[in-house]
Amino acid sequence: MKQTNDLIHELSQGHKKIKRDLSPIVKTFLTLYSFMASLFLGLNLINPFVFKSKSHFHTLELISLFLLVHSLVFLGFKATIPGENKIKAFIVTLTSFFFTAIVFLNRLTEQNLYSVVRVNCEFEAIVTSFFTTLMVHFLLRKNEYAKHNQLSTLLIFGFPIIITFFMHGVCSINLIHMLSCHVLAPLMIPIFYVLFLKNRSFFLEDSK
């Protein structure tokens, strides 16, 4: 009669190791980083980026935008999970938002007139924002809970801010140009989506 250890060894030899799937939050951020890399490469092929830190405050602005993107995506992800505790994610998002606001308020007192404008930057922002909104639309469409949770729309705003982050590092940081082309331009599509389309049964999906 075989010993217990021999049986365990025999059974273990006949089975492959079980591959564990990545957690949903890891998949979410892998998607975010993959999109950031694809966006960077795509825009760089069209018109090469020239990253240049103009001041310490400009570096802080880029850092604050990077953190804001992640906090919005993280809170938006939490909002797609029923029963998930969102307090910590909400605190992180608020902290990132206030940090970004405080850093950018420096523009009101110390204007940096770096005026090298990336050609067609507002067009790039709008077109790319359209595709990010479409991508998140189909992502949320598969989640019944997310359809009825307004916080999930933060995902729609989180991804276009990636465009703001890139443009702010390579284009004019004049206040008016920054607001009109780097902030309002990429947010036009998601704002329109949330105000006019999201609450209409996800493009009349449920109306028959």
C-alpha positions in Angstrom: 0.0 0.0 0.0 1.3 3.4 -1.0 2.3 5.8 1.7 0.3 9.0 2.0 3.4 11.1 1.0 3.8 9.0 -2.2 0.2 9.5 -3.1 0.5 13.3 -2.6 3.7 13.3 -4.7 2.0 11.3 -7.5 -1.1 13.5 -7.6 0.9 16.7 -7.5 3.1 15.5 -10.5 0.0 15.0 -12.6 -1.3 18.5 -12.3 -0.1 21.8 -13.7 0.2 24.8 -11.5 -3.0 26.9 -11.3 -2.6 30.3 -12.9 -4.2 33.0 -10.9 -6.0 35.8 -12.7 -4.9 39.4 -11.9 -7.2 41.3 -9.6 -9.7 43.7 -11.2 -7.9 46.8 -9.8 -4.6 45.6 -11.3 -6.3 45.0 -14.6 -7.8 48.5 -14.4 -4.4 50.1 -13.9 -2.7 47.9 -16.5 -5.4 49.2 -18.9 -4.6 52.8 -17.8 -0.8 52.4 -18.3 -1.3 50.6 -21.6 -3.5 53.4 -22.8 -1.0 56.0 -21.6 1.8 54.2 -23.4 -0.2 53.8 -26.6 -1.3 57.5 -26.5 2.2 58.6 -25.9 3.6 56.6 -28.8 0.8 57.5 -31.1 0.9 61.2 -30.5 4.7 61.1 -30.6 4.7 59.6 -34.1 2.3 62.3 -35.3 4.2 65.1 -33.8 7.2 64.3 -31.5 7.0 65.3 -27.9 9.6 67.7 -26.4 9.2 67.3 -22.6 10.8 70.2 -20.8 10.3 71.3 -17.2 10.0 75.0 -17.2 10.0 75.5 -13.4 9.6 73.7 -10.1 5.9 74.7 -10.1 5.6 73.2 -13.5 7.0 69.9 -12.3 4.6 70.0 -9.3 1.7 70.6 -11.8 2.6 67.5 -13.8 2.9 65.4 -10.6 -0.4 66.7 -9.3 -2.1 65.9 -12.7 -0.5 62.4 -12.6 -1.9 61.8 -9.1 -5.3 63.2 -10.0 -5.6 60.8 -13.0 -4.9 57.8 -10.8 -7.2 58.9 -7.9 -10.1 59.5 -10.3 -9.6 56.1 -12.0 -9.3 54.4 -8.6 -12.5 56.0 -7.2 -14.3 55.3 -10.5 -13.3 51.7 -10.3 -14.4 51.4 -6.7 -17.8 52.8 -7.8 -18.3 49.8 -10.1 -18.2 47.3 -7.3 -21.4 46.8 -5.2 -20.8 47.2 -1.5 -17.3 48.4 -1.8 -16.0 50.8 0.8 -15.2 54.0 -1.1 -14.3 56.3 1.8 -10.5 55.9 1.5 -10.7 56.3 -2.3 -12.9 59.3 -1.9 -10.5 60.9 0.6 -7.5 60.2 -1.8 -9.4 61.8 -4.7 -10.4 64.9 -2.7 -6.8 65.3 -1.5 -5.4 64.9 -5.1 -8.0 67.4 -6.3 -7.2 70.1 -3.7 -3.4 69.5 -4.2 -3.9 70.1 -7.9 -6.0 73.2 -7.4 -3.5 74.7 -4.9 -0.6 74.0 -7.2 -2.3 75.5 -10.3 -3.5 78.6 -8.3 0.2 79.6 -8.6 -0.6 80.6 -12.2 -2.7 83.5 -10.9 0.2 85.1 -9.2 3.2 83.9 -11.2 2.5 83.6 -14.9 4.8 81.4 -16.9 4.6 82.6 -20.5 6.3 79.5 -22.1 4.6 80.0 -25.4 5.8 77.1 -27.6 2.5 75.8 -28.9 2.1 72.2 -30.1 0.4 72.3 -33.5 -3.2 71.2 -33.4 -3.0 70.3 -29.7 -6.7 71.0 -29.1 -7.7 68.8 -32.0 -5.5 66.0 -30.7 -7.1 66.4 -27.3 -10.7 66.3 -28.6 -10.2 63.3 -30.9 -8.3 61.3 -28.2 -10.9 62.2 -25.7 -13.6 60.8 -28.0 -11.9 57.4 -28.0 -11.3 57.4 -24.3 -15.0 58.2 -23.6 -16.1 55.5 -26.1 -13.7 52.9 -24.4 -15.0 53.7 -20.9 -18.6 53.7 -22.2 -18.3 50.1 -23.3 -16.5 49.2 -20.1 -19.3 50.6 -17.9 -22.0 49.2 -20.2 -21.0 45.7 -19.1 -21.5 46.5 -15.4 -25.1 46.8 -14.3 -24.2 48.3 -11.0 -22.0 51.0 -12.6 -24.9 52.1 -14.8 -26.8 53.4 -11.8 -23.9 54.7 -9.8 -22.9 58.3 -10.7 -19.5 57.9 -9.2 -18.6 55.5 -11.9 -18.6 58.4 -14.4 -15.3 59.5 -12.8 -13.7 56.9 -15.0 -14.9 58.9 -18.0 -13.2 62.0 -16.7 -10.1 60.3 -15.4 -8.9 59.0 -18.8 -9.1 62.3 -20.7 -7.0 64.0 -18.0 -4.2 61.8 -19.3 -4.3 64.0 -22.3 -4.1 67.1 -20.1 -1.0 65.6 -18.4 0.8 65.0 -21.7 -0.1 68.3 -23.3 0.8 70.3 -20.2 4.3 68.8 -20.4 4.9 69.5 -24.1 2.9 72.6 -25.0 2.3 76.2 -24.0 1.6 76.6 -20.3 0.1 80.1 -20.8 -3.0 80.2 -18.5 -5.6 80.9 -21.3 -4.1 78.4 -23.7 -3.8 75.8 -21.0 -7.4 76.1 -19.9 -8.9 76.3 -23.3 -6.8 73.6 -25.1 -5.5 71.4 -22.4 -8.4 71.3 -20.0 -11.7 72.3 -21.7 -10.8 70.6 -25.0 -10.3 67.1 -23.6 -13.2 67.4 -21.2 -15.7 68.5 -23.9 -16.6 65.0 -25.0 -17.0 63.4 -21.5 -19.0 66.4 -20.3 -21.3 66.1 -23.3 -21.6 62.4 -22.8 -22.5 62.7 -19.1 -25.0 65.5 -19.6 -26.8 64.3 -22.7 -26.1 60.6 -23.3 -25.3 58.6 -20.2 -28.8 59.0 -18.6 -30.6 58.1 -21.8 -30.5 54.4 -21.4 -26.9 54.1 -22.7 -27.8 55.1 -26.2 -31.4 53.7 -25.9 -30.0 50.3 -25.1 -32.9 49.4 -22.8 -35.7 51.0 -24.7 -37.6 48.7 -27.0 
